[in-house]
Amino acid sequence: MIRSLYNWTLSWAAHPRALWVLAIVSFVESSIFPIPPDILLIPMVLAAPSRAWLTALVCTAASVAGGMAGYAIGFFAFETLGEPVLTALGKADSFEAFRARYNEWGSWAVLIAGVTPFPYKVITILSGGTQLSLPVFIVSSVVARGLRFFIVAGLLWKFGPPIRGFIERHLGLVFSAFFVVLIGAFVLLRFI
């Protein structure tokens, strides 16, 4: 089923209204859709390199807007869905401690999930459920999603089709490794 959804999403890349489709996919991917917008972003930038920056901007803006929808899902549905489950499991008290820790480091969670292959939608909903500061969430989302989509668009604009395979196979790993090193450096500096 995921493969057919992937192929369906990819088929829209050549459509005359592909930019609108990219916006819709970017929006829903940030809260519920399982296919990342890169599936459309990559062929669209390769097909029209002169529109690379516009395509990345649309992808970023729609993704952040979708992230805000995911935040709203977590914010408004937590009391009706999340709390009863945590109470039934006997974890309601420990969630408050988790909420405090998450809100202290939540901007990093949003940054990491927004750039790496970790599902961004999980963090958008969790951020709403823990009531992470909305401005912090939005700024972190803009930075993370902007980095991700503008770097992909920039690489494709500069190197064209030869870089496509690298992006599809390794860019998520490169972003993940970067954040592991960055977080490791912060932890190391904290103990020095």
CORUR-V86854 format. One record per residue. SS is DSSP state (helix for helix, strand for strand, loop for the rest). BURIAL is + if it has 16 or more other ideal C-beta (glycine too) atoms within 10 Angstrom, else -. Layout:
SS:BURIAL  SS:BURIAL
This chain:
loop:-  helix:-  helix:-  helix:-  helix:-  helix:-  helix:-  helix:-  helix:+  helix:-  helix:-  helix:+  helix:+  helix:-  loop:-  loop:-  loop:-  helix:+  helix:+  helix:-  helix:+  helix:+  helix:+  helix:+  helix:+  helix:+  helix:+  helix:+  helix:+  loop:+  loop:+  loop:-  loop:+  loop:-  loop:+  loop:+  loop:+  helix:+  helix:+  helix:+  helix:+  helix:+  helix:+  helix:+  helix:+  helix:+  helix:-  loop:-  helix:-  helix:-  helix:+  helix:+  helix:-  helix:-  helix:+  helix:+  helix:-  helix:+  helix:+  helix:+  helix:+  helix:+  helix:+  helix:+  helix:+  helix:+  helix:+  helix:+  helix:+  helix:+  helix:+  helix:-  helix:+  helix:+  helix:+  helix:-  helix:-  helix:+  helix:-  helix:-  helix:-  helix:+  helix:-  helix:-  helix:-  helix:+  helix:-  helix:-  loop:-  loop:-  loop:-  helix:-  helix:-  helix:-  helix:+  helix:-  helix:-  helix:-  helix:+  helix:-  helix:-  helix:+  helix:+  helix:-  helix:-  helix:+  helix:+  helix:-  helix:+  helix:+  helix:+  helix:+  helix:+  helix:+  helix:+  loop:+  loop:-  loop:+  loop:-  helix:+  helix:+  helix:-  helix:+  helix:+  helix:+  helix:+  helix:+  helix:+  helix:+  loop:+  loop:+  loop:+  loop:-  helix:-  helix:-  helix:-  helix:+  helix:+  helix:-  helix:+  helix:+  helix:+  helix:+  helix:+  helix:+  helix:+  helix:+  helix:+  helix:+  helix:+  helix:+  helix:+  helix:+  helix:-  helix:+  helix:+  helix:+  helix:-  helix:-  helix:-  helix:-  helix:-  helix:+  helix:+  helix:-  helix:-  helix:+  helix:-  helix:-  helix:-  helix:+  helix:+  helix:-  helix:-  helix:+  helix:-  helix:-  helix:-  helix:+  helix:-  helix:-  helix:-  helix:-  helix:-  helix:-  helix:-  helix:-  helix:-  helix:-  helix:-  helix:-  loop:-
